[in-house]
């Protein structure tokens, strides 16, 4: 089984992951999770992501559940220097995506 993306395109983070995968020609199988119907709270989806949030990426037994890291994982396969670029960006701006200051190293 190949790459599976669990998404609901109503969600902005899901749309970002979907657009990124499509524009970069990454083959995936779309698994729609209807947020408005509460499908993300089902027991079946909890086996994919115990936090019951989308997007989620499943690649065999490997699962990622944060949209930034889903994008980073796919980018790092295409360009191994991608994660280095993320570190440089964080050092430059000194903040995480949540807006909280990062601890300096």
Secondary structure, DSSP 8 states (H G I E B T S, - for coil): --EEEEE-TTSHHHHHHHHHHHHTT---EEEE--TTTTGGGSHHHHHH-TT--S-EEEETTEEE--HHHHHHHHHHHH-TTHHHHHHHHHHHH-B-TTS-B----
